[in-house]
Amino acid sequence: MRGIIGLVGLFAVTSLGAQAPRLSAAPSTRATAVVTLTTPRVAGQPAPTPLTIKIDYGQPHARGRNVPTELGTDGTIWRTGANASTTLTTEVDLTIGGTAVPKGSYSLYTIRERGTYYLIINRNTGQWGTEYDASKDLARVVLTAATRPSALESFQIALVPAADAPARGALTLLWGTLTLSTEWTVR
C-alpha cells in the first residue's frame, strides 16, 4: 500500500511540475542612458546636487531582422525604441543638433525623409510609443548617419560626453549596422 501511495504522490508532483509555465525572455527590455552634470564644490559648502539628462527607452532586439531596412523606409515614424514612447528628461536647458530644448520631458521619435534621418523631439509624454502627434513637435533635428562594420543585436541610445568638456557631447542611436548621431550641449 505504501508503494502505491508513494507512486501516486510521485505522479502528482511530476504532473504539477510538467504543468508549470516555462520562463522566456521578453522580446524587448528597458534601458536608460544618463549623463550626470556636476558643478565644482565650494570649500565649506555642501556638495551641489547633480543635475541629469536621462533617456529612458524600450530596447528592441534585432532577432534576425534587417534593421537598416526596417528603419530605412522614408516617411515612417519610428518610436525610437520599443513599447512605451522613449522619454528624454533634462534638468538643464539643452541644445540638441542646434535646436534649443528647454529643461523638461519630451518623447523622441525618428523619421527618414528623402534619405535623411531626423530625431523628432515631441512635447507629448507618457503615451504608448506609436501614439505620435505631430502638432506637439518641438523640433526635428538632422541626424548624421553612418554604417557600423558589424551589426549590433540590441538597440542602444547613448549620451556620450565629450572628452574636453563635460557639458556637451554626442547623442547616438545604434542598431544593426546603422549609427545615427547629433550633438548635445548644455546652455
N, CA, C and O atoms as a DFTB+ gen file, in Angstrom:
748 C
 N C O
     1  1       0.824      -1.201       0.000
     2  2       0.000       0.000       0.000
     3  2       0.862       1.257       0.000
     4  3       0.562       2.223      -0.702
     5  1       1.952       1.242       0.802
     6  2       2.841       2.402       0.828
     7  2       3.434       2.669      -0.551
     8  3       3.568       3.824      -0.953
     9  1       3.786       1.623      -1.269
    10  2       4.354       1.768      -2.605
    11  2       3.391       2.428      -3.564
    12  3       3.793       3.241      -4.396
    13  1       2.107       2.080      -3.450
    14  2       1.092       2.673      -4.325
    15  2       0.915       4.138      -3.985
    16  3       0.828       4.969      -4.889
    17  1       0.859       4.483      -2.689
    18  2       0.702       5.884      -2.260
    19  2       1.926       6.693      -2.706
    20  3       1.798       7.825      -3.172
    21  1       3.106       6.098      -2.558
    22  2       4.331       6.772      -2.994
    23  2       4.328       7.035      -4.489
    24  3       4.724       8.117      -4.920
    25  1       3.892       6.076      -5.289
    26  2       3.826       6.254      -6.736
    27  2       2.800       7.314      -7.120
    28  3       3.037       8.115      -8.024
    29  1       1.643       7.318      -6.421
    30  2       0.615       8.330      -6.677
    31  2       1.168       9.710      -6.342
    32  3       0.952      10.658      -7.096
    33  1       1.885       9.839      -5.213
    34  2       2.483      11.118      -4.814
    35  2       3.526      11.571      -5.816
    36  3       3.567      12.747      -6.178
    37  1       4.375      10.652      -6.272
    38  2       5.394      10.980      -7.258
    39  2       4.744      11.419      -8.570
    40  3       5.199      12.375      -9.198
    41  1       3.687      10.729      -8.985
    42  2       2.969      11.081     -10.201
    43  2       2.360      12.479     -10.086
    44  3       2.413      13.258     -11.038
    45  1       1.784      12.796      -8.933
    46  2       1.168      14.106      -8.715
    47  2       2.213      15.205      -8.797
    48  3       1.962      16.233      -9.426
    49  1       3.389      15.024      -8.178
    50  2       4.457      16.030      -8.219
    51  2       4.966      16.184      -9.648
    52  3       5.181      17.306     -10.106
    53  1       5.160      15.089     -10.349
    54  2       5.637      15.133     -11.728
    55  2       4.626      15.848     -12.614
    56  3       5.019      16.650     -13.462
    57  1       3.345      15.580     -12.442
    58  2       2.308      16.216     -13.248
    59  2       2.265      17.711     -12.987
    60  3       2.117      18.494     -13.926
    61  1       2.391      18.125     -11.723
    62  2       2.377      19.550     -11.397
    63  2       3.593      20.244     -12.000
    64  3       3.487      21.351     -12.529
    65  1       4.739      19.592     -11.918
    66  2       5.953      20.172     -12.486
    67  2       5.855      20.319     -13.992
    68  3       6.346      21.299     -14.551
    69  1       5.236      19.373     -14.646
    70  2       5.104      19.415     -16.097
    71  2       4.157      20.530     -16.528
    72  3       4.254      21.020     -17.653
    73  1       3.243      20.936     -15.647
    74  2       2.277      21.968     -15.979
    75  2       2.801      23.377     -15.704
    76  3       2.186      24.353     -16.132
    77  1       3.924      23.498     -14.997
    78  2       4.466      24.814     -14.669
    79  2       4.883      25.527     -15.955
    80  3       5.508      24.917     -16.822
    81  1       4.547      26.802     -16.085
    82  2       4.910      27.528     -17.309
    83  2       6.422      27.715     -17.402
    84  3       7.104      27.863     -16.388
    85  1       6.927      27.706     -18.614
    86  2       8.344      27.949     -18.850
    87  2       8.573      29.452     -18.945
    88  3       7.765      30.181     -19.521
    89  1       9.657      29.892     -18.384
    90  2      10.015      31.305     -18.482
    91  2      10.680      31.571     -19.817
    92  3      11.397      30.719     -20.342
    93  1      10.445      32.748     -20.364
    94  2      11.125      33.150     -21.595
    95  2      11.481      34.626     -21.482
    96  3      10.836      35.376     -20.749
    97  1      12.490      35.028     -22.199
    98  2      12.914      36.429     -22.195
    99  2      11.926      37.259     -23.006
   100  3      11.427      36.816     -24.041
   101  1      11.654      38.456     -22.527
   102  2      10.756      39.367     -23.236
   103  2      11.385      39.781     -24.568
   104  3      12.610      39.826     -24.681
   105  1      10.565      40.083     -25.574
   106  2      11.109      40.486     -26.874
   107  2      11.878      41.807     -26.823
   108  3      12.705      42.078     -27.694
   109  1      11.609      42.623     -25.811
   110  2      12.363      43.868     -25.636
   111  2      12.551      44.110     -24.144
   112  3      11.812      43.584     -23.312
   113  1      13.547      44.909     -23.832
   114  2      13.858      45.227     -22.440
   115  2      13.811      46.740     -22.268
   116  3      13.627      47.464     -23.246
   117  1      13.974      47.229     -21.045
   118  2      14.054      48.672     -20.790
   119  2      15.504      49.038     -20.589
   120  3      16.275      48.259     -20.028
   121  1      15.878      50.207     -21.039
   122  2      17.245      50.692     -20.865
   123  2      17.199      52.188     -20.599
   124  3      16.221      52.859     -20.927
   125  1      18.259      52.699     -20.006
   126  2      18.345      54.113     -19.675
   127  2      19.750      54.618     -19.975
   128  3      20.740      53.954     -19.669
   129  1      19.822      55.790     -20.574
   130  2      21.094      56.485     -20.777
   131  2      21.041      57.737     -19.902
   132  3      20.075      58.497     -19.969
   133  1      22.066      57.957     -19.087
   134  2      22.071      59.096     -18.161
   135  2      23.421      59.790     -18.200
   136  3      24.468      59.143     -18.206
   137  1      23.380      61.118     -18.226
   138  2      24.576      61.931     -18.021
   139  2      24.323      62.729     -16.749
   140  3      23.297      63.396     -16.617
   141  1      25.262      62.655     -15.820
   142  2      25.175      63.420     -14.580
   143  2      26.069      64.642     -14.717
   144  3      27.240      64.533     -15.080
   145  1      25.504      65.802     -14.422
   146  2      26.238      67.060     -14.526
   147  2      26.512      67.592     -13.116
   148  3      25.593      67.725     -12.308
   149  1      27.753      67.887     -12.834
   150  2      28.121      68.390     -11.514
   151  2      28.796      69.747     -11.653
   152  3      29.373      70.072     -12.690
   153  1      28.709      70.524     -10.588
   154  2      29.414      71.800     -10.518
   155  2      30.500      71.675      -9.466
   156  3      30.392      70.850      -8.558
   157  1      31.542      72.482      -9.575
   158  2      32.630      72.387      -8.593
   159  2      32.122      72.655      -7.170
   160  3      31.235      73.479      -6.946
   161  1      32.705      71.946      -6.243
   162  2      32.340      72.103      -4.833
   163  2      33.073      73.306      -4.250
   164  3      34.261      73.499      -4.509
   165  1      32.372      74.107      -3.469
   166  2      32.953      75.264      -2.804
   167  2      33.344      74.835      -1.391
   168  3      32.549      74.220      -0.679
   169  1      34.575      75.164      -0.989
   170  2      35.066      74.790       0.342
   171  2      34.116      75.303       1.424
   172  3      33.694      76.459       1.399
   173  1      33.795      74.444       2.352
   174  2      32.913      74.803       3.471
   175  2      31.437      74.749       3.143
   176  3      30.609      75.001       4.018
   177  1      31.083      74.430       1.916
   178  2      29.687      74.357       1.486
   179  2      29.315      72.905       1.198
   180  3      30.177      72.105       0.834
   181  1      28.028      72.556       1.360
   182  2      27.618      71.197       0.984
   183  2      27.803      70.999      -0.527
   184  3      27.753      71.952      -1.305
   185  1      28.011      69.779      -0.906
   186  2      28.162      69.465      -2.332
   187  2      26.881      69.822      -3.073
   188  3      25.786      69.508      -2.607
   189  1      27.009      70.474      -4.222
   190  2      25.811      70.807      -5.000
   191  2      25.117      69.536      -5.499
   192  3      25.763      68.525      -5.775
   193  1      23.824      69.610      -5.604
   194  2      23.059      68.472      -6.116
   195  2      23.328      68.333      -7.612
   196  3      23.165      69.300      -8.356
   197  1      23.736      67.151      -8.064
   198  2      23.981      66.984      -9.504
   199  2      22.673      67.056     -10.289
   200  3      21.604      66.738      -9.767
   201  1      22.770      67.471     -11.528
   202  2      21.637      67.525     -12.435
   203  2      21.827      66.429     -13.480
   204  3      22.953      66.007     -13.742
   205  1      20.731      65.969     -14.077
   206  2      20.841      64.861     -15.023
   207  2      20.149      65.149     -16.354
   208  3      19.213      65.944     -16.445
   209  1      20.646      64.474     -17.363
   210  2      19.985      64.338     -18.658
   211  2      19.771      62.837     -18.791
   212  3      20.723      62.061     -18.703
   213  1      18.523      62.426     -19.002
   214  2      18.202      60.999     -18.969
   215  2      17.302      60.643     -20.145
   216  3      16.357      61.363     -20.464
   217  1      17.613      59.520     -20.782
   218  2      16.751      58.977     -21.832
   219  2      16.354      57.560     -21.417
   220  3      17.211      56.696     -21.231
   221  1      15.055      57.332     -21.274
   222  2      14.510      56.029     -20.900
   223  2      13.789      55.465     -22.128
   224  3      12.950      56.134     -22.730
   225  1      14.131      54.220     -22.489
   226  2      13.572      53.679     -23.724
   227  2      13.396      52.169     -23.658
   228  3      14.067      51.476     -22.893
   229  1      12.478      51.682     -24.477
   230  2      12.341      50.249     -24.687
   231  2      13.439      49.825     -25.646
   232  3      13.665      50.470     -26.669
   233  1      14.119      48.738     -25.310
   234  2      15.275      48.299     -26.087
   235  2      14.910      47.069     -26.913
   236  3      14.941      45.951     -26.398
   237  1      14.561      47.260     -28.203
   238  2      14.260      46.104     -29.041
   239  2      15.539      45.368     -29.441
   240  3      16.636      45.925     -29.398
   241  1      15.372      44.131     -29.821
   242  2      16.476      43.292     -30.268
   243  2      16.183      42.851     -31.698
   244  3      15.035      42.556     -32.031
   245  1      17.192      42.803     -32.531
   246  2      17.002      42.508     -33.960
   247  2      16.383      41.133     -34.181
   248  3      15.463      41.002     -34.989
   249  1      16.860      40.115     -33.490
   250  2      16.326      38.756     -33.620
   251  2      16.118      38.344     -35.072
   252  3      15.053      37.858     -35.452
   253  1      17.167      38.549     -35.880
   254  2      17.125      38.123     -37.266
   255  2      16.581      39.143     -38.257
   256  3      16.655      38.918     -39.465
   257  1      16.037      40.258     -37.778
   258  2      15.509      41.274     -38.699
   259  2      16.651      42.073     -39.319
   260  3      17.721      42.189     -38.722
   261  1      16.433      42.618     -40.500
   262  2      17.381      43.501     -41.153
   263  2      17.028      44.926     -40.710
   264  3      16.160      45.568     -41.300
   265  1      17.699      45.407     -39.681
   266  2      17.351      46.683     -39.052
   267  2      17.438      47.867     -40.006
   268  3      16.477      48.634     -40.067
   269  1      18.528      48.073     -40.761
   270  2      18.551      49.234     -41.649
   271  2      17.391      49.252     -42.635
   272  3      16.905      50.326     -42.991
   273  1      16.939      48.084     -43.082
   274  2      15.790      48.027     -43.981
   275  2      14.540      48.513     -43.259
   276  3      13.759      49.275     -43.828
   277  1      14.338      48.083     -42.009
   278  2      13.155      48.497     -41.254
   279  2      13.161      49.994     -40.963
   280  3      12.112      50.636     -41.019
   281  1      14.331      50.560     -40.652
   282  2      14.415      51.986     -40.324
   283  2      14.653      52.835     -41.564
   284  3      14.659      54.064     -41.479
   285  1      14.846      52.208     -42.698
   286  2      15.202      52.924     -43.905
   287  2      14.049      53.248     -44.824
   288  3      14.277      53.569     -45.991
   289  1      12.825      53.177     -44.349
   290  2      11.669      53.498     -45.176
   291  2      11.315      54.968     -44.991
   292  3      11.009      55.399     -43.880
   293  1      11.356      55.728     -46.060
   294  2      11.023      57.153     -45.973
   295  2       9.588      57.360     -45.504
   296  3       8.676      56.640     -45.909
   297  1       9.406      58.360     -44.638
   298  2       8.083      58.779     -44.206
   299  2       7.473      57.984     -43.073
   300  3       6.355      58.290     -42.659
   301  1       8.154      56.978     -42.552
   302  2       7.608      56.168     -41.465
   303  2       8.170      56.658     -40.125
   304  3       9.383      56.671     -39.919
   305  1       7.282      57.055     -39.228
   306  2       7.691      57.478     -37.887
   307  2       8.056      56.236     -37.083
   308  3       7.281      55.281     -37.018
   309  1       9.238      56.251     -36.472
   310  2       9.662      55.166     -35.597
   311  2       9.701      55.695     -34.179
   312  3      10.166      56.811     -33.951
   313  1       9.227      54.923     -33.227
   314  2       9.146      55.363     -31.832
   315  2      10.496      55.440     -31.134
   316  3      10.559      55.758     -29.946
   317  1      11.576      55.154     -31.855
   318  2      12.950      55.228     -31.329
   319  2      13.095      54.321     -30.116
   320  3      13.594      54.732     -29.068
   321  1      12.659      53.112     -30.273
   322  2      12.724      52.122     -29.208
   323  2      11.583      51.143     -29.382
   324  3      11.123      50.897     -30.497
   325  1      11.134      50.587     -28.276
   326  2      10.041      49.617     -28.303
   327  2       9.022      49.975     -27.227
   328  3       9.347      50.613     -26.225
   329  1       7.794      49.553     -27.456
   330  2       6.710      49.674     -26.482
   331  2       6.387      51.126     -26.150
   332  3       6.095      51.900     -27.062
   333  1       6.427      51.528     -24.869
   334  2       6.089      52.900     -24.478
   335  2       7.052      53.871     -25.147
   336  3       8.174      53.501     -25.496
   337  1       6.611      55.118     -25.327
   338  2       7.454      56.095     -26.010
   339  2       8.777      56.314     -25.267
   340  3       8.852      56.202     -24.043
   341  1       9.798      56.624     -26.036
   342  2      11.110      56.943     -25.486
   343  2      11.031      58.339     -24.889
   344  3      10.524      59.264     -25.524
   345  1      11.536      58.492     -23.655
   346  2      11.410      59.761     -22.946
   347  2      12.768      60.378     -22.643
   348  3      13.637      59.743     -22.045
   349  1      12.934      61.628     -23.067
   350  2      14.092      62.444     -22.709
   351  2      13.654      63.348     -21.570
   352  3      12.684      64.094     -21.709
   353  1      14.359      63.291     -20.444
   354  2      14.089      64.185     -19.314
   355  2      15.382      64.918     -19.004
   356  3      16.399      64.294     -18.702
   357  1      15.343      66.238     -19.077
   358  2      16.533      67.033     -18.806
   359  2      16.257      68.055     -17.712
   360  3      15.245      68.756     -17.738
   361  1      17.166      68.129     -16.758
   362  2      17.051      69.098     -15.666
   363  2      17.791      70.394     -15.984
   364  3      17.887      71.286     -15.140
   365  1      18.313      70.491     -17.210
   366  2      19.006      71.696     -17.670
   367  2      18.523      72.028     -19.076
   368  3      18.029      71.156     -19.792
   369  1      18.665      73.287     -19.468
   370  2      18.366      73.678     -20.840
   371  2      19.461      73.126     -21.745
   372  3      20.645      73.212     -21.420
   373  1      19.062      72.561     -22.879
   374  2      19.993      71.942     -23.812
   375  2      19.889      72.572     -25.193
   376  3      18.925      73.267     -25.516
   377  1      20.895      72.310     -25.981
   378  2      20.837      72.494     -27.423
   379  2      21.119      71.117     -27.997
   380  3      22.159      70.523     -27.711
   381  1      20.198      70.605     -28.807
   382  2      20.369      69.296     -29.448
   383  2      20.352      69.534     -30.949
   384  3      19.363      70.001     -31.514
   385  1      21.470      69.203     -31.579
   386  2      21.565      69.393     -33.028
   387  2      21.273      70.814     -33.460
   388  3      20.684      71.027     -34.520
   389  1      21.677      71.804     -32.651
   390  2      21.465      73.206     -32.982
   391  2      20.110      73.760     -32.565
   392  3      19.840      74.941     -32.785
   393  1      19.246      72.930     -31.965
   394  2      17.903      73.352     -31.557
   395  2      17.825      73.510     -30.040
   396  3      18.266      72.630     -29.300
   397  1      17.271      74.621     -29.577
   398  2      17.095      74.850     -28.147
   399  2      16.021      73.919     -27.596
   400  3      14.909      73.851     -28.121
   401  1      16.371      73.203     -26.529
   402  2      15.448      72.291     -25.853
   403  2      15.410      72.694     -24.387
   404  3      16.343      72.392     -23.643
   405  1      14.333      73.380     -23.954
   406  2      14.241      73.793     -22.551
   407  2      14.166      72.589     -21.611
   408  3      13.698      71.519     -22.000
   409  1      14.632      72.772     -20.364
   410  2      14.549      71.664     -19.411
   411  2      13.104      71.202     -19.310
   412  3      12.173      72.001     -19.395
   413  1      12.932      69.881     -19.124
   414  2      11.601      69.280     -19.085
   415  2      11.651      67.868     -19.622
   416  3      12.719      67.261     -19.706
   417  1      10.479      67.342     -19.988
   418  2      10.368      65.981     -20.510
   419  2       9.782      65.995     -21.910
   420  3       8.892      66.785     -22.224
   421  1      10.300      65.101     -22.746
   422  2       9.911      65.018     -24.150
   423  2       9.894      63.564     -24.588
   424  3      10.560      62.724     -23.984
   425  1       9.137      63.263     -25.633
   426  2       9.205      61.961     -26.282
   427  2      10.083      62.105     -27.508
   428  3      10.101      63.155     -28.151
   429  1      10.817      61.035     -27.831
   430  2      11.693      61.046     -29.000
   431  2      11.180      60.059     -30.043
   432  3      10.827      58.924     -29.726
   433  1      11.149      60.509     -31.272
   434  2      10.790      59.682     -32.412
   435  2      11.869      59.875     -33.475
   436  3      12.667      60.810     -33.398
   437  1      11.887      58.993     -34.460
   438  2      12.837      59.102     -35.556
   439  2      12.081      58.908     -36.864
   440  3      11.145      58.113     -36.948
   441  1      12.506      59.648     -37.878
   442  2      11.918      59.500     -39.211
   443  2      13.024      59.659     -40.250
   444  3      14.005      60.370     -40.028
   445  1      12.854      58.998     -41.367
   446  2      13.735      59.211     -42.518
   447  2      12.891      59.826     -43.612
   448  3      11.828      59.309     -43.955
   449  1      13.371      60.942     -44.164
   450  2      12.696      61.623     -45.269
   451  2      13.720      61.926     -46.346
   452  3      14.741      62.558     -46.077
   453  1      13.450      61.476     -47.573
   454  2      14.365      61.662     -48.710
   455  2      15.793      61.248     -48.361
   456  3      16.756      61.915     -48.738
   457  1      15.913      60.131     -47.631
   458  2      17.220      59.574     -47.300
   459  2      17.916      60.212     -46.105
   460  3      18.995      59.762     -45.719
   461  1      17.329      61.247     -45.509
   462  2      17.914      61.913     -44.335
   463  2      17.125      61.523     -43.091
   464  3      15.894      61.550     -43.085
   465  1      17.856      61.158     -42.036
   466  2      17.218      60.801     -40.768
   467  2      17.060      62.040     -39.888
   468  3      17.918      62.923     -39.870
   469  1      15.933      62.084     -39.151
   470  2      15.654      63.182     -38.222
   471  2      15.264      62.615     -36.867
   472  3      14.562      61.608     -36.782
   473  1      15.725      63.269     -35.810
   474  2      15.267      62.989     -34.458
   475  2      14.134      63.964     -34.193
   476  3      14.318      65.176     -34.298
   477  1      12.971      63.445     -33.852
   478  2      11.818      64.293     -33.550
   479  2      11.731      64.438     -32.033
   480  3      11.657      63.443     -31.312
   481  1      11.742      65.675     -31.556
   482  2      11.596      65.962     -30.129
   483  2      10.172      66.471     -29.949
   484  3       9.812      67.532     -30.459
   485  1       9.367      65.705     -29.219
   486  2       7.927      65.932     -29.125
   487  2       7.547      66.245     -27.682
   488  3       8.032      65.591     -26.758
   489  1       6.685      67.238     -27.482
   490  2       6.287      67.681     -26.134
   491  2       5.349      66.709     -25.416
   492  3       5.215      66.774     -24.194
   493  1       4.704      65.818     -26.153
   494  2       3.774      64.858     -25.555
   495  2       4.576      63.740     -24.888
   496  3       5.507      63.214     -25.498
   497  1       4.240      63.366     -23.654
   498  2       4.954      62.287     -22.962
   499  2       3.958      61.334     -22.299
   500  3       2.796      61.671     -22.073
   501  1       4.456      60.134     -21.995
   502  2       3.655      59.164     -21.258
   503  2       2.741      58.311     -22.117
   504  3       2.002      57.485     -21.583
   505  1       2.769      58.482     -23.415
   506  2       1.884      57.727     -24.299
   507  2       2.552      56.441     -24.764
   508  3       3.757      56.256     -24.593
   509  1       1.762      55.564     -25.349
   510  2       2.306      54.376     -25.989
   511  2       3.150      54.861     -27.162
   512  3       2.835      55.884     -27.770
   513  1       4.198      54.150     -27.478
   514  2       5.171      54.609     -28.454
   515  2       4.654      54.950     -29.828
   516  3       5.238      55.795     -30.508
   517  1       3.577      54.321     -30.262
   518  2       3.065      54.579     -31.608
   519  2       2.024      55.690     -31.635
   520  3       1.488      55.993     -32.701
   521  1       1.726      56.297     -30.509
   522  2       0.737      57.383     -30.445
   523  2       1.438      58.714     -30.659
   524  3       1.658      59.463     -29.708
   525  1       1.787      59.008     -31.892
   526  2       2.546      60.200     -32.252
   527  2       1.615      61.306     -32.706
   528  3       0.725      61.075     -33.524
   529  1       1.814      62.516     -32.180
   530  2       1.023      63.682     -32.539
   531  2       1.975      64.771     -33.031
   532  3       2.632      65.429     -32.224
   533  1       2.053      64.962     -34.330
   534  2       2.980      65.923     -34.938
   535  2       2.745      67.354     -34.462
   536  3       3.673      68.163     -34.479
   537  1       1.517      67.686     -34.036
   538  2       1.239      69.054     -33.575
   539  2       1.986      69.372     -32.275
   540  3       2.078      70.537     -31.888
   541  1       2.517      68.353     -31.604
   542  2       3.252      68.541     -30.339
   543  2       4.777      68.579     -30.552
   544  3       5.535      68.623     -29.583
   545  1       5.223      68.563     -31.812
   546  2       6.664      68.575     -32.072
   547  2       7.301      69.882     -31.608
   548  3       6.805      70.970     -31.903
   549  1       8.400      69.758     -30.882
   550  2       9.236      70.907     -30.557
   551  2      10.178      71.164     -31.728
   552  3      10.374      72.306     -32.144
   553  1      10.764      70.071     -32.259
   554  2      11.720      70.222     -33.358
   555  2      11.987      68.893     -34.042
   556  3      11.702      67.819     -33.512
   557  1      12.545      69.006     -35.238
   558  2      13.098      67.865     -35.972
   559  2      14.557      68.199     -36.222
   560  3      14.881      69.188     -36.880
   561  1      15.433      67.355     -35.685
   562  2      16.871      67.590     -35.737
   563  2      17.498      66.610     -36.729
   564  3      17.236      65.409     -36.667
   565  1      18.315      67.117     -37.633
   566  2      19.002      66.261     -38.596
   567  2      19.997      65.372     -37.857
   568  3      20.759      65.837     -37.010
   569  1      19.972      64.079     -38.196
   570  2      20.912      63.111     -37.633
   571  2      21.946      62.732     -38.690
   572  3      21.625      62.591     -39.870
   573  1      23.172      62.573     -38.253
   574  2      24.225      62.081     -39.132
   575  2      24.153      60.558     -39.138
   576  3      24.154      59.925     -38.082
   577  1      24.091      59.980     -40.321
   578  2      24.004      58.516     -40.442
   579  2      25.365      57.954     -40.860
   580  3      26.070      58.540     -41.682
   581  1      25.711      56.824     -40.284
   582  2      26.935      56.106     -40.636
   583  2      26.658      54.609     -40.560
   584  3      25.690      54.175     -39.936
   585  1      27.510      53.840     -41.196
   586  2      27.372      52.379     -41.182
   587  2      28.427      51.789     -40.265
   588  3      29.613      52.104     -40.366
   589  1      27.969      50.924     -39.367
   590  2      28.869      50.207     -38.459
   591  2      29.482      49.020     -39.197
   592  3      28.848      48.455     -40.088
   593  1      30.716      48.632     -38.833
   594  2      31.341      47.486     -39.503
   595  2      30.695      46.148     -39.146
   596  3      30.735      45.206     -39.937
   597  1      30.099      46.067     -37.950
   598  2      29.417      44.826     -37.561
   599  2      28.072      45.186     -36.939
   600  3      27.903      46.267     -36.374
   601  1      27.123      44.266     -37.052
   602  2      25.760      44.528     -36.588
   603  2      25.662      44.463     -35.067
   604  3      26.274      43.608     -34.427
   605  1      24.891      45.371     -34.506
   606  2      24.596      45.408     -33.074
   607  2      23.211      44.799     -32.880
   608  3      22.238      45.301     -33.444
   609  1      23.101      43.736     -32.103
   610  2      21.846      42.999     -31.922
   611  2      20.778      43.835     -31.212
   612  3      19.617      43.827     -31.621
   613  1      21.157      44.551     -30.160
   614  2      20.195      45.292     -29.337
   615  2      20.320      46.789     -29.579
   616  3      21.422      47.337     -29.593
   617  1      19.189      47.439     -29.768
   618  2      19.147      48.890     -29.958
   619  2      19.753      49.579     -28.743
   620  3      19.537      49.156     -27.607
   621  1      20.507      50.635     -28.987
   622  2      21.181      51.326     -27.892
   623  2      21.170      52.833     -28.130
   624  3      21.501      53.303     -29.218
   625  1      20.784      53.585     -27.092
   626  2      20.892      55.040     -27.105
   627  2      21.974      55.397     -26.099
   628  3      22.020      54.843     -25.000
   629  1      22.844      56.324     -26.479
   630  2      23.901      56.756     -25.567
   631  2      24.019      58.270     -25.594
   632  3      23.841      58.902     -26.635
   633  1      24.321      58.840     -24.443
   634  2      24.684      60.244     -24.300
   635  2      26.170      60.238     -23.967
   636  3      26.551      60.033     -22.814
   637  1      26.995      60.461     -24.960
   638  2      28.443      60.336     -24.793
   639  2      29.036      61.711     -24.521
   640  3      29.028      62.567     -25.407
   641  1      29.558      61.947     -23.296
   642  2      30.159      63.250     -23.008
   643  2      31.443      63.449     -23.825
   644  3      32.188      62.498     -24.065
   645  1      31.687      64.677     -24.240
   646  2      32.921      64.997     -24.952
   647  2      34.090      64.914     -23.976
   648  3      33.934      65.192     -22.787
   649  1      35.245      64.535     -24.474
   650  2      36.432      64.382     -23.625
   651  2      36.937      65.715     -23.096
   652  3      37.481      65.781     -21.994
   653  1      36.761      66.776     -23.874
   654  2      37.318      68.071     -23.489
   655  2      36.371      68.968     -22.703
   656  3      36.798      70.013     -22.212
   657  1      35.104      68.598     -22.566
   658  2      34.146      69.427     -21.829
   659  2      32.976      68.563     -21.378
   660  3      32.326      67.939     -22.217
   661  1      32.688      68.505     -20.088
   662  2      31.625      67.614     -19.614
   663  2      30.206      68.118     -19.888
   664  3      29.247      67.391     -19.629
   665  1      30.048      69.321     -20.396
   666  2      28.705      69.863     -20.597
   667  2      28.262      69.796     -22.058
   668  3      27.385      70.550     -22.482
   669  1      28.874      68.888     -22.825
   670  2      28.459      68.669     -24.212
   671  2      28.899      67.273     -24.635
   672  3      29.702      66.624     -23.964
   673  1      28.355      66.827     -25.764
   674  2      28.735      65.501     -26.237
   675  2      27.907      65.088     -27.428
   676  3      27.384      65.929     -28.160
   677  1      27.789      63.768     -27.622
   678  2      27.036      63.211     -28.747
   679  2      25.880      62.371     -28.225
   680  3      26.024      61.624     -27.257
   681  1      24.745      62.501     -28.874
   682  2      23.597      61.624     -28.634
   683  2      23.634      60.637     -29.789
   684  3      23.561      61.037     -30.951
   685  1      23.748      59.342     -29.475
   686  2      23.841      58.341     -30.534
   687  2      22.721      57.312     -30.430
   688  3      22.291      56.939     -29.338
   689  1      22.267      56.871     -31.585
   690  2      21.287      55.798     -31.719
   691  2      21.987      54.718     -32.537
   692  3      22.416      54.975     -33.662
   693  1      22.105      53.517     -31.984
   694  2      22.845      52.438     -32.640
   695  2      21.968      51.193     -32.711
   696  3      21.379      50.773     -31.715
   697  1      21.891      50.605     -33.918
   698  2      21.172      49.337     -34.054
   699  2      21.522      48.720     -35.383
   700  3      21.605      49.415     -36.396
   701  1      21.726      47.428     -35.388
   702  2      22.151      46.752     -36.604
   703  2      23.468      47.351     -37.047
   704  3      24.387      47.493     -36.241
   705  1      23.572      47.702     -38.310
   706  2      24.779      48.355     -38.807
   707  2      24.601      49.863     -38.936
   708  3      25.459      50.545     -39.496
   709  1      23.494      50.384     -38.423
   710  2      23.170      51.805     -38.539
   711  2      23.558      52.576     -37.281
   712  3      23.232      52.171     -36.166
   713  1      24.254      53.683     -37.475
   714  2      24.560      54.619     -36.394
   715  2      23.986      55.971     -36.775
   716  3      24.261      56.478     -37.863
   717  1      23.190      56.561     -35.889
   718  2      22.645      57.895     -36.081
   719  2      23.140      58.754     -34.928
   720  3      23.177      58.290     -33.788
   721  1      23.523      59.998     -35.203
   722  2      24.038      60.831     -34.107
   723  2      23.805      62.310     -34.351
   724  3      23.592      62.758     -35.478
   725  1      23.855      63.061     -33.241
   726  2      23.812      64.511     -33.261
   727  2      24.504      65.003     -31.994
   728  3      24.761      64.225     -31.075
   729  1      24.801      66.287     -31.954
   730  2      25.473      66.861     -30.776
   731  2      24.459      67.374     -29.768
   732  3      23.365      67.803     -30.134
   733  1      24.834      67.325     -28.489
   734  2      24.060      67.969     -27.428
   735  2      25.015      68.860     -26.635
   736  3      26.198      68.551     -26.487
   737  1      24.479      69.972     -26.128
   738  2      25.253      70.927     -25.334
   739  2      24.344      71.499     -24.267
   740  3      23.173      71.773     -24.527
   741  1      24.873      71.681     -23.072
   742  2      24.124      72.369     -22.016
   743  2      24.216      73.873     -22.293
   744  3      25.299      74.399     -22.545
   745  1      23.064      74.558     -22.243
   746  2      23.043      76.014     -22.463
   747  2      23.225      76.743     -21.153
   748  3      23.235      77.974     -21.128
